[in-house]
Amino acid sequence: MRTMFLSDLATVRPAVKQTLVTFFIVFLILLFCMAPEGAIAAVVVMIPYLFFYTLAVGDESSGWEKMRATLPMSRKQVVLGRYAVVGSLIVAAFVVALATGVVVMAIAGAIPNAPDWLARLAFSSERLGNAVASGVLGAACSLLFCAATLPFAFRFGITRSTRVYPILAVLAFVMASAFIVDQGIPVNLDAVSPVLICGVPLLGAIALCAVSMWASIRLYEAREL
């Protein structure tokens, strides 16, 4: 697992600089189009996806997946290492996005007589709490994405799996929209603790990732490379 973890980190390392540049550009654009909380959540979802796709494509385009099978590394270790890397990337994206958001809010709050568009970004304890909550929910969405896509990537490869991902995304959107239209939001969110609003989705996403990891191990062990 450690070997797989380090090899995946080495694979994404060349893309770190470009991805960080993309992150700052997108973050600044979203920052002035929406509240900092929304920008933080968006990039926490986006950045791990970019790295995930880099890893998945690299497996096939470079022939690394077949070469890896000749190394003294079990397929279970391969799967565990990939999940560990993706999880680490999600945590790193959360930390970087939150830190960047806090710095921007602190700078905006320190400018005297700031215009309205800048003053609305000013730091406050309430805004910090909302930023953390948004980042946590963004991390939960990233984990759900990984839980849904990694088993298909391990079973079919990224090229064939891309035919499945749009179907999953459309089904999830349609089912969620139908539930909200028919049932509405089942609880009064104003009366629910922010810890529950953030913690329950995150714990649920982690649990689904555990199930996804088990499925990926079984599917990858049955696959012919």
C-alpha positions as CSV (number, residue, x, y, z in Angstrom):
1,M,0.0,0.0,0.0
2,R,2.8,2.4,0.9
3,T,4.5,1.8,-2.5
4,M,1.3,2.4,-4.3
5,F,0.6,5.6,-2.3
6,L,4.1,7.0,-3.1
7,S,3.9,6.1,-6.8
8,D,0.6,7.8,-7.1
9,L,1.9,10.9,-5.4
10,A,4.9,10.8,-7.8
11,T,2.4,10.6,-10.7
12,V,0.4,13.7,-9.7
13,R,3.4,15.8,-8.7
14,P,4.1,17.2,-12.2
15,A,0.5,18.4,-12.3
16,V,0.5,20.1,-8.9
17,K,1.8,23.5,-10.1
18,Q,-0.7,23.7,-13.0
19,T,-3.5,22.6,-10.8
20,L,-2.7,25.2,-8.1
21,V,-2.7,27.9,-10.8
22,T,-6.1,26.7,-12.0
23,F,-7.3,26.6,-8.4
24,F,-6.4,30.2,-7.7
25,I,-7.9,31.5,-10.9
26,V,-11.2,29.5,-10.4
27,F,-11.3,30.4,-6.7
28,L,-10.9,34.2,-7.4
29,I,-13.6,34.0,-10.1
30,L,-16.0,32.2,-7.8
31,L,-15.1,34.4,-4.9
32,F,-16.6,37.5,-6.6
33,C,-19.5,35.6,-8.1
34,M,-20.7,34.1,-4.8
35,A,-19.8,34.1,-1.1
36,P,-16.4,32.7,0.0
37,E,-18.3,29.7,1.4
38,G,-19.5,28.7,-2.0
39,A,-16.1,29.2,-3.6
40,I,-14.4,26.9,-1.0
41,A,-17.0,24.1,-1.5
42,A,-16.6,24.3,-5.2
43,V,-12.8,24.0,-5.3
44,V,-12.8,21.2,-2.7
45,V,-14.9,19.2,-5.1
46,M,-13.0,20.2,-8.2
47,I,-9.4,19.8,-7.3
48,P,-9.5,16.2,-6.1
49,Y,-11.4,15.3,-9.3
50,L,-8.7,16.8,-11.5
51,F,-6.0,14.7,-9.7
52,F,-8.2,11.6,-9.7
53,Y,-8.6,11.9,-13.5
54,T,-4.8,12.4,-13.9
55,L,-4.2,9.2,-12.0
56,A,-6.8,7.2,-13.8
57,V,-5.7,8.3,-17.3
58,G,-2.1,7.8,-16.4
59,D,-2.8,4.1,-15.6
60,E,-3.9,3.5,-19.1
61,S,-2.0,5.9,-21.3
62,S,1.4,5.0,-19.9
63,G,0.8,1.3,-19.5
64,W,1.5,1.7,-15.8
65,E,-1.5,-0.5,-14.9
66,K,-0.1,-3.6,-16.6
67,M,3.5,-2.9,-15.5
68,R,2.3,-2.5,-11.9
69,A,0.8,-6.0,-12.1
70,T,4.3,-7.5,-12.5
71,L,5.6,-5.9,-9.2
72,P,5.4,-7.5,-5.8
73,M,2.3,-5.7,-5.0
74,S,-1.1,-7.3,-4.5
75,R,-4.2,-5.9,-6.1
76,K,-5.7,-5.2,-2.7
77,Q,-2.7,-3.0,-1.9
78,V,-3.2,-1.2,-5.2
79,V,-6.8,-0.4,-4.4
80,L,-6.0,0.7,-0.8
81,G,-3.2,2.9,-2.0
82,R,-5.4,4.6,-4.6
83,Y,-8.1,5.3,-2.0
84,A,-5.6,6.6,0.5
85,V,-4.2,9.0,-2.1
86,V,-7.6,10.3,-3.2
87,G,-8.6,10.7,0.5
88,S,-5.3,12.6,1.1
89,L,-6.0,14.9,-1.9
90,I,-9.5,15.7,-0.6
91,V,-8.0,16.7,2.8
92,A,-5.3,18.8,1.2
93,A,-7.8,20.5,-1.1
94,F,-10.0,21.3,2.0
95,V,-7.0,22.8,3.9
96,V,-5.7,24.8,1.0
97,A,-9.2,26.2,0.0
98,L,-10.1,27.1,3.6
99,A,-6.7,28.7,4.3
100,T,-7.0,30.7,1.1
101,G,-10.5,31.8,1.9
102,V,-9.5,32.9,5.4
103,V,-6.6,34.9,4.1
104,V,-8.8,36.6,1.5
105,M,-11.5,37.4,4.1
106,A,-8.9,38.8,6.5
107,I,-7.4,41.0,3.8
108,A,-10.9,42.3,2.9
109,G,-11.7,43.0,6.5
110,A,-8.5,44.9,7.0
111,I,-9.1,47.4,4.2
112,P,-10.6,50.6,5.6
113,N,-13.6,52.1,3.8
114,A,-13.7,49.1,1.4
115,P,-16.4,49.1,-1.3
116,D,-19.5,47.0,-0.9
117,W,-18.3,44.2,-3.1
118,L,-15.2,43.8,-1.0
119,A,-16.7,44.5,2.4
120,R,-19.1,41.6,1.9
121,L,-16.0,39.3,2.0
122,A,-14.8,40.6,5.3
123,F,-13.8,38.1,8.0
124,S,-16.2,37.2,10.8
125,S,-16.6,34.3,13.2
126,E,-19.9,33.4,11.6
127,R,-18.4,33.5,8.1
128,L,-15.5,31.3,9.3
129,G,-18.0,28.7,10.6
130,N,-19.9,28.8,7.3
131,A,-16.7,28.4,5.4
132,V,-15.6,25.3,7.4
133,A,-19.1,23.8,7.0
134,S,-19.0,24.4,3.2
135,G,-15.6,22.8,2.9
136,V,-16.7,19.8,4.9
137,L,-19.8,19.4,2.7
138,G,-17.6,19.8,-0.4
139,A,-15.3,17.1,1.0
140,A,-18.3,14.8,1.5
141,C,-19.3,15.4,-2.1
142,S,-15.8,14.5,-3.3
143,L,-15.9,11.3,-1.2
144,L,-19.3,10.4,-2.7
145,F,-17.9,10.9,-6.2
146,C,-14.9,8.6,-5.5
147,A,-17.1,6.0,-3.9
148,A,-19.3,5.9,-7.0
149,T,-16.6,6.0,-9.6
150,L,-13.6,4.1,-8.4
151,P,-15.2,0.7,-8.5
152,F,-16.0,1.2,-12.2
153,A,-12.5,2.5,-12.9
154,F,-10.9,-0.6,-11.3
155,R,-13.2,-3.0,-13.1
156,F,-13.4,-1.5,-16.6
157,G,-10.6,1.2,-16.8
158,I,-11.2,4.9,-17.1
159,T,-11.9,4.9,-20.8
160,R,-14.8,2.5,-20.6
161,S,-16.0,3.9,-17.3
162,T,-16.5,7.3,-18.7
163,R,-19.5,6.0,-20.5
164,V,-21.1,5.1,-17.1
165,Y,-20.3,8.3,-15.2
166,P,-22.7,10.6,-17.0
167,I,-25.5,8.1,-16.5
168,L,-24.8,8.0,-12.8
169,A,-24.7,11.8,-12.6
170,V,-28.0,12.2,-14.4
171,L,-29.7,9.5,-12.4
172,A,-28.5,11.1,-9.1
173,F,-29.6,14.6,-10.2
174,V,-33.0,13.3,-11.4
175,M,-33.7,11.2,-8.2
176,A,-32.6,14.1,-5.9
177,S,-34.7,16.6,-7.8
178,A,-37.8,14.3,-7.8
179,F,-37.5,13.7,-4.0
180,I,-37.2,17.4,-3.3
181,V,-40.1,18.3,-5.5
182,D,-42.3,15.5,-4.1
183,Q,-41.3,15.6,-0.4
184,G,-39.6,18.9,0.1
185,I,-36.8,19.2,2.6
186,P,-37.8,16.7,5.3
187,V,-36.4,18.7,8.3
188,N,-36.2,22.3,9.4
189,L,-32.6,23.0,8.8
190,D,-32.7,26.1,11.0
191,A,-33.5,23.9,13.9
192,V,-30.7,21.4,13.2
193,S,-27.2,21.6,14.7
194,P,-24.5,22.6,12.1
195,V,-22.5,19.7,13.4
196,L,-25.2,17.3,12.3
197,I,-25.7,19.1,9.0
198,C,-22.0,18.6,8.2
199,G,-21.2,15.5,10.2
200,V,-23.9,13.2,9.0
201,P,-23.2,13.7,5.2
202,L,-19.4,13.3,5.9
203,L,-19.8,10.2,8.0
204,G,-22.2,8.8,5.4
205,A,-19.7,9.5,2.6
206,I,-16.9,7.8,4.6
207,A,-19.1,4.7,5.2
208,L,-20.0,4.5,1.5
209,C,-16.3,4.9,0.6
210,A,-15.6,1.9,2.9
211,V,-18.2,-0.2,1.0
212,S,-16.8,1.2,-2.3
213,M,-13.3,0.1,-1.3
214,W,-14.4,-3.4,-0.6
215,A,-16.2,-3.6,-4.0
216,S,-13.2,-2.2,-5.8
217,I,-10.9,-4.8,-4.3
218,R,-13.3,-7.6,-5.4
219,L,-13.8,-6.2,-8.9
220,Y,-10.1,-5.5,-9.4
221,E,-9.0,-8.9,-8.3
222,A,-11.4,-10.5,-10.8
223,R,-10.3,-8.3,-13.7
224,E,-7.9,-9.5,-16.5
225,L,-5.3,-6.9,-17.3
